[in-house]
Each structure stands twice: as C-alpha cells, then as structure tokens.
Amino acid sequence: MLNRVIIIVLDSVGIGALPDAHLYGDVGSNTLGHIYRDIDGFSLPNLERLGLGNIEGTEYIREHEDPIGCYGRAMELSKGKDTLTGHWEMTGIVLDKPFPTYPDGFPREVVKAFERFIGVPVLGNKVASGTAIIEELGKEHMETGYPIIYTSADSVFQVAAHEEVLPLERLYEMCRLAREMLTGEHMVARVIARPFRGEPGAFKRTSNRRDYSVDPPGKTLLDYAVDESHTVTAVGKIFNIFNGKGITRHVHTKSNREGILRTREYIKEQGNGIIFTNLVDFDMIYGHRNNVEGYGIALKEFDQELTGIIDCMNEKDLLIITADHGCDPTTESTDHSREYVPILAYGVRVRKGVDIGTRKTFADIGATAAQALNIKGYSFGESFLKEILKGSE
C-alpha cells in the first residue's frame, strides 16, 4: 500500500450549503464559491489543477480540462458545524448531539461557579466578536484586572485578558479551571484563552491563543494508527482538537505560513504514518471577521505554496486536502456555516481525474487513510482508496 498520508485541513473553506443548512441559519452559504464570485479575476490555479472546480455542485470556480488529482466533496453526518465536530468525524467519531451553545450568554450559575474557581469577578458574558469585545471592555479589564468572558454561535467558552494585566500562565490556569468545571450539560467543545496586547483603541490579539478541548468520546483513526506504531504528527491546532489523544509528536504554529513550512519539513523527513495539519488563519482571521479580500489573499498564499508541498512528497505518499466546515465571509453572519467540504487527493500512485462524488460523511477521509496505511480496527466510513489508487481499476 502506501507509507504515509498527509491530511491538510483548510479551516472553514466550505464549498456550498448542505441540504440541512436551513436548520443552522446557513441557507445559501458558500465560502469558497462566494470568494471567487466577489473578487474580480480570482483564481487558485494549483488547486484548480488538482480538480477543485470539477467537484460536483461547485459554483464560480473554473473547471479544469485535465486535472492531475482526484476530487469530490463530503457531507457532515454529525450535528453541528464546529472545528471539533468536523475533525472528529474525519477520524471516525460522529456526534448525534451538538455541543451546547449560549446565544444569550452563559447561565448565572455557570458564571458564578467560574468566579468562585478563579477568585475574582468577570466582565462580559455575552455573544461577541473577539476583536469587538476587547475594544468594548479592554479598558475596564485593564483597570480592574477582571478577565473578559464571551462566547459565539459555536460551542466555546472564551477568556480574554491583556498579557500585561494577567500573565499568560494565569490566563491559561483560568482556562484549565473552566475546562474542569464545564461538564455535563455545559460541556462546551472548547475553552479558549484569548490574550491580547496594546492600549485602549488599539488592542490586538496575540498569537498566544490556547485551546482546551474535551477528549474525543471514542477511539479515532489517530489512536488506531498509534496502536500499530505509526507516527502521527500534528501541525497547528490538531493537538488541541484531539486533546493530545493519538498523537506522537506535535508543533503549535502561529500562522498559516508557519503551518505550511512545518508541514513541508515533516514531509521531507520521508517517514511513515500520518501528518495532520490544520491551517486556521482562513477561519480565525478572515472568515469570522467577514474579510473577503484577506480570505482570498490567504487562499492564494496557500495555493502558491502547494507546489512546494507536492515537490517534497515521495512515491508512497498520499495527500488529502479538505476542510472542516464553512465560514462564509460574504454573509451577515460572522460564524461558521454548515457546508460541504472539498476533498482533493494527489500522489505519485494516485490516478488522475477521478471524481469520487459526494461522500456521505467526512469519515470517508479517515477510512481512506486507514486503508492506505493498512490500519486495522478502524471501520467507520467508506474508503475511496480503490477508486483513486493506480492498479486498483
């Protein structure tokens, strides 16, 4: 079979609303298609060459006459549209109940319990943009030392603090306490430390964000891989998404550029197993801020780097490029959107121009990786390896 599978998740790069998008307020969302539509002359030539515009149902993206990769899209079976849910499903965990969200802020009993845990009052407690709430409450936070808590349409408990007011380790400690506290009906997907710097009117979030996730509720592809002595390398926030489970080594990154660089370095090592990368800037910096131009620039930067990634691959590597949800920057909403995700596959031993169609679940990605590496025990999802691998016609 193959020696290594490289999975790169373009965080939030969805390609069109799922049939149940109306249940999430996301009818008409199309993250990538609308970026193509709204930016004159926009193109991603390397991704298009892999078959991006040939994917069923895509809009505004140029179809390639002779794609060198295999292409398709996947539906999400799990309930929800957040990062954990998407990544977990890719690796075999399907959630039948979404993580809790708090459109009116956290209940009083949750806030009071957190204040008891950390020993001081809090500010905020509402749904807000991370940049907006620090502009609103940052000055008061600096004067009082009280942390700012807020949430979004996603299942998150976020704690913001100025790095010169609350040292990072104290902020991280508060978030660890929140993670321990938020169980049962209030078990949010992620507690997120959101440090910032600057002065009132000019605050800026730093790259020292830290996520505290819950453990996956069962074994994932990564666990099965480690059980069979494969190396599982996590780049970016993958380690946090899986809470370290099923990961043998990891590196935190502070930008897409660093994530791409570290991924390329790991590919050059010519090892085996799984390299699992999340590039979060698309979502965190551009999608949630409805920054269409910035999102487009970030996509172009990845597209330009894709050739370098491919050049590092060896004969027995399989590259899969996908996403975990949408975050359409052209809509009024600043939150994630319930969308199909693209699947692009490439490798020396991979056939050209194969349409793998619409997959019923993200878990088909994990099933394909498991079959490629001959990993036993992983059974969820349907592998498309035989469809794309040379010699399997």
VOGU-3710 file (C-alpha; in Angstrom, 3 decimals, decimal comma):
1> mlnrviiivl> 0,000/0,000/0,000  1,300/3,446/0,978  3,666/4,606/3,715  2,213/7,962/4,645  -0,960/10,049/4,436  -0,770/13,854/4,632  -4,083/15,482/5,551  -4,236/19,270/5,276  -7,378/20,939/6,616  -8,070/24,391/5,216
11> dsvgigalpd> -10,040/25,531/8,242  -13,512/26,793/7,228  -13,050/26,501/3,437  -16,508/25,072/2,718  -17,853/24,788/-0,830  -21,629/25,164/-0,537  -24,537/24,785/1,847  -25,528/21,297/2,986  -29,135/20,181/2,481  -29,848/20,771/6,189
21> ahlygdvgsn> -28,242/24,233/6,256  -31,666/25,781/6,949  -31,570/24,211/10,408  -28,452/26,261/11,163  -29,429/29,555/9,537  -26,961/28,957/6,708  -29,090/28,716/3,581  -27,096/29,930/0,586  -23,701/29,879/2,301  -20,805/29,045/0,014
31> tlghiyrdid> -17,482/30,115/1,471  -15,156/29,374/-1,431  -17,645/29,968/-4,223  -18,569/33,410/-2,931  -14,922/34,418/-2,618  -14,499/33,537/-6,299  -17,695/35,460/-7,078  -16,821/38,616/-5,149  -13,135/39,057/-6,009  -12,563/40,051/-9,630
41> gfslpnlerl> -10,310/37,666/-11,510  -9,838/35,379/-8,501  -8,259/32,002/-9,162  -6,359/29,258/-7,363  -4,510/27,645/-10,279  -2,797/24,834/-8,375  -5,927/23,750/-6,503  -7,901/24,049/-9,729  -5,330/21,841/-11,431  -5,984/19,204/-8,766
51> glgniegtey> -9,682/19,368/-9,650  -11,188/21,951/-7,311  -13,568/23,354/-9,930  -14,548/19,873/-11,114  -16,169/18,998/-7,788  -19,883/18,338/-8,044  -22,010/21,362/-7,161  -19,219/23,942/-7,081  -20,073/27,420/-8,306  -17,945/30,207/-9,803
61> irehedpigc> -14,785/28,027/-9,888  -13,219/27,236/-13,247  -13,373/23,580/-14,231  -10,034/22,110/-15,324  -9,905/20,129/-18,556  -7,252/17,675/-17,361  -6,994/17,623/-13,537  -3,973/15,850/-12,077  -5,714/14,919/-8,829  -8,876/13,207/-7,651
71> ygramelskg> -11,756/15,304/-6,408  -15,068/15,231/-4,575  -16,928/16,631/-1,616  -18,245/15,326/1,701  -21,376/15,822/3,767  -21,298/16,079/7,550  -23,299/13,454/9,425  -22,654/14,908/12,869  -24,862/17,552/14,378  -23,084/20,895/14,486
81> kdtltghwem> -20,667/22,958/12,420  -17,646/23,472/14,624  -13,992/22,570/14,414  -14,005/19,618/16,810  -17,064/18,057/15,246  -15,590/18,293/11,757  -12,164/16,921/12,619  -13,539/14,178/14,836  -15,873/12,988/12,085  -12,949/12,858/9,649
91> tgivldkpfp> -11,319/10,384/12,005  -14,348/8,249/12,821  -16,385/9,961/15,551  -19,914/11,018/14,591  -21,849/13,087/17,129  -25,625/12,690/17,306  -25,967/15,663/19,644  -24,311/19,044/19,119  -22,197/20,707/21,772  -24,145/23,321/23,789
101> typdgfprev> -24,217/26,938/22,643  -25,214/30,083/24,536  -26,862/32,738/22,343  -27,797/34,758/25,473  -24,521/34,288/27,315  -23,760/31,715/29,975  -26,302/30,975/32,739  -25,784/32,788/36,007  -24,862/29,573/37,812  -22,050/28,914/35,321
111> vkaferfigv> -20,638/32,418/35,673  -20,823/32,353/39,472  -19,141/28,957/39,607  -16,324/30,194/37,384  -15,850/33,293/39,538  -15,552/31,069/42,605  -12,982/28,919/40,828  -10,764/31,866/39,827  -11,418/34,075/42,868  -12,379/37,291/41,014
121> pvlgnkvasg> -15,440/38,669/39,149  -15,626/38,573/35,361  -16,615/41,040/32,650  -18,701/40,455/29,555  -20,633/37,183/29,405  -22,308/37,578/26,042  -22,053/36,594/22,404  -19,453/38,809/20,776  -16,687/39,087/18,240  -13,316/38,673/19,914
131> taiieelgke> -11,962/41,903/18,491  -15,124/43,861/19,335  -15,365/42,745/22,955  -11,796/43,683/23,816  -12,390/47,126/22,344  -15,543/47,407/24,425  -14,235/46,030/27,723  -10,446/46,105/27,396  -10,031/49,405/29,246  -12,210/48,241/32,148
141> hmetgypiiy> -10,311/44,971/32,224  -7,011/46,844/32,499  -8,376/48,956/35,333  -9,886/46,068/37,333  -7,834/43,035/36,343  -11,073/41,096/35,810  -10,984/38,668/32,863  -13,441/39,020/29,990  -15,597/36,010/29,134  -17,648/35,664/25,975
151> tsadsvfqva> -18,961/33,122/23,503  -20,158/32,907/19,903  -22,577/30,852/17,851  -20,112/27,997/18,367  -19,713/25,921/21,488  -16,938/27,931/23,108  -16,157/29,498/26,466  -13,589/32,201/25,705  -11,492/34,075/28,239  -9,722/37,250/27,113
161> aheevlpler> -7,047/39,085/29,076  -4,285/41,608/28,427  -0,899/39,931/28,681  0,463/42,757/30,850  -2,513/42,606/33,214  -2,925/38,842/33,549  0,253/36,894/32,752  -0,222/34,129/30,231  0,211/31,342/32,765  -2,541/32,850/34,935
171> lyemcrlare> -4,855/33,100/31,924  -4,070/29,516/30,967  -4,729/28,409/34,548  -8,145/30,103/34,459  -8,962/28,275/31,250  -7,873/24,934/32,689  -10,181/25,560/35,647  -13,038/26,428/33,282  -12,390/23,204/31,361  -12,627/21,172/34,566
181> mltgehmvar> -15,813/22,986/35,553  -17,695/22,751/32,259  -19,038/19,211/32,275  -22,406/17,529/31,825  -24,982/19,751/30,138  -22,461/22,588/29,971  -19,653/20,567/28,367  -18,670/23,078/25,677  -16,462/21,889/22,849  -13,627/24,266/23,635
191> viarpfrgep> -12,409/26,662/26,280  -10,160/29,208/24,570  -7,578/31,538/26,075  -7,608/34,799/24,084  -4,686/37,016/25,139  -4,243/40,493/23,714  -1,943/43,499/23,965  -1,957/47,210/23,229  -3,741/50,272/24,566  -7,420/51,296/24,533
201> gafkrtsnrr> -8,429/51,980/20,965  -5,544/49,912/19,615  -5,861/46,448/21,167  -4,607/43,479/19,168  -4,972/39,785/19,915  -1,675/37,937/20,129  -0,680/34,552/18,740  -0,592/33,018/22,243  -4,115/31,642/21,971  -4,560/28,248/23,592
211> dysvdppgkt> -7,476/25,822/23,214  -8,687/23,383/25,859  -10,862/20,761/24,231  -12,725/17,747/25,525  -11,447/14,259/24,814  -12,978/12,521/21,797  -15,682/10,148/23,100  -14,040/7,109/21,499  -11,027/5,875/19,566  -10,196/7,813/16,426
221> lldyavdesh> -8,116/6,946/13,387  -5,172/8,558/15,178  -5,447/6,156/18,119  -5,601/3,152/15,805  -2,562/4,430/13,920  -0,521/4,836/17,110  -1,599/1,346/18,247  0,125/-0,002/15,139  3,296/2,024/15,781  2,676/4,654/13,129
231> tvtavgkifn> 3,955/8,160/13,735  1,110/10,664/13,992  2,359/14,228/13,546  0,015/17,086/14,446  0,650/20,543/12,967  -1,212/23,603/14,210  -4,243/23,166/16,435  -4,708/19,449/15,690  -3,130/18,601/19,061  -5,729/20,732/20,855
241> ifngkgitrh> -8,627/19,400/18,789  -7,858/15,844/19,879  -6,627/16,855/23,314  -3,358/15,093/22,553  -5,012/11,708/22,036  -3,499/9,557/19,319  -0,641/11,964/18,611  3,040/11,053/18,875  4,519/14,476/18,165  3,153/17,933/17,571
251> vhtksnregi> 4,028/21,512/16,868  1,933/24,597/17,583  2,031/27,204/14,847  1,262/30,914/14,847  0,198/31,363/11,222  -0,728/29,544/8,044  2,722/30,308/6,724  4,394/28,579/9,667  1,975/25,659/9,416  2,828/25,163/5,751
261> lrtreyikeq> 6,562/25,435/6,480  6,445/22,876/9,285  4,301/20,520/7,214  6,807/20,682/4,399  9,665/19,990/6,823  7,912/16,896/8,156  7,192/15,634/4,642  10,889/15,977/3,770  11,755/13,590/6,596  10,413/10,777/4,406
271> gngiiftnlv> 8,887/8,918/7,368  5,676/6,944/7,674  2,279/7,341/9,316  0,065/10,421/9,279  0,842/14,118/9,047  -2,280/16,024/10,079  -2,244/19,801/9,574  -4,800/22,497/10,356  -4,374/25,936/8,765  -6,563/28,145/10,936
281> dfdmiyghrn> -5,975/31,656/9,572  -8,733/31,279/6,980  -11,280/30,877/9,765  -9,853/32,808/12,697  -8,517/35,905/10,969  -10,671/36,247/7,867  -13,876/34,196/7,997  -15,029/35,337/11,429  -14,260/38,939/10,502  -16,039/38,832/7,136
291> nvegygialk> -12,791/39,871/5,458  -13,333/38,645/1,910  -10,171/40,192/0,449  -7,985/38,868/3,256  -9,503/35,413/2,937  -8,760/35,477/-0,784  -5,151/36,534/-0,229  -4,645/33,720/2,320  -6,051/31,185/-0,135  -3,725/32,426/-2,858
301> efdqeltgii> -0,758/32,131/-0,499  -1,619/28,503/0,224  -2,148/27,805/-3,461  1,279/29,220/-4,272  2,879/27,028/-1,596  1,088/23,883/-2,769  3,661/23,142/-5,459  6,401/23,145/-2,808  4,407/20,734/-0,661  3,881/18,358/-3,574
311> dcmnekdlli> 7,554/18,525/-4,562  8,513/17,203/-1,110  6,322/14,114/-1,370  7,687/10,673/-2,137  6,269/7,852/-4,220  4,339/6,265/-1,361  2,689/9,440/-0,026  -0,994/10,320/-0,326  -2,003/13,976/0,051  -5,597/14,826/1,005
321> itadhgcdpt> -6,714/18,467/1,144  -10,066/19,165/2,793  -11,910/21,426/5,269  -13,912/21,052/8,487  -16,893/23,416/7,931  -17,591/26,748/6,263  -17,331/30,375/7,403  -18,707/32,414/4,521  -17,190/35,921/4,798  -19,753/37,381/2,404
331> testdhsrey> -22,815/36,843/4,622  -24,020/38,985/7,523  -23,115/36,232/9,963  -19,578/36,072/11,337  -19,973/32,471/12,469  -19,330/29,059/10,950  -21,629/27,819/8,207  -22,982/24,328/7,587  -21,365/23,383/4,272  -19,966/20,594/2,165
341> vpilaygvrv> -16,190/20,304/2,366  -13,900/19,664/-0,605  -11,768/16,564/-0,965  -8,713/16,732/-3,211  -6,326/13,777/-3,382  -2,931/13,568/-5,013  0,101/11,294/-5,122  2,508/9,556/-7,470  0,455/6,373/-7,135  -2,856/8,199/-7,394
351> rkgvdigtrk> -4,807/8,208/-10,630  -5,640/11,469/-12,390  -9,051/12,987/-12,843  -11,122/10,602/-10,736  -14,405/12,028/-9,447  -15,131/10,415/-6,072  -18,502/12,175/-5,960  -20,366/13,295/-2,878  -19,351/11,295/0,186  -21,962/10,657/2,848
361> tfadigataa> -19,624/11,508/5,709  -16,307/13,208/6,448  -15,285/9,837/7,917  -14,576/8,534/4,418  -11,336/10,512/4,644  -10,255/8,563/7,718  -11,354/5,276/6,177  -9,228/6,012/3,109  -6,194/6,869/5,221  -6,675/3,699/7,286
371> qalnikgysf> -6,816/1,506/4,191  -3,822/3,264/2,631  -1,736/2,502/5,727  -3,283/-0,939/6,319  -4,512/0,129/9,765  -6,712/-2,489/11,407  -9,759/-1,842/13,560  -10,899/1,446/12,041  -14,233/0,653/10,418  -16,336/3,831/10,167
381> gesflkeilk> -16,848/5,446/6,790  -16,249/4,118/3,296  -12,769/4,275/1,811  -12,338/5,695/-1,682  -8,767/4,369/-1,981  -9,603/1,720/-4,588  -11,224/4,386/-6,738  -8,144/6,593/-6,779  -5,141/4,266/-6,470  -3,301/3,168/-9,600
391> gse> -3,554/-0,547/-10,155  -6,925/-0,704/-8,408  -9,041/-0,139/-11,510
//
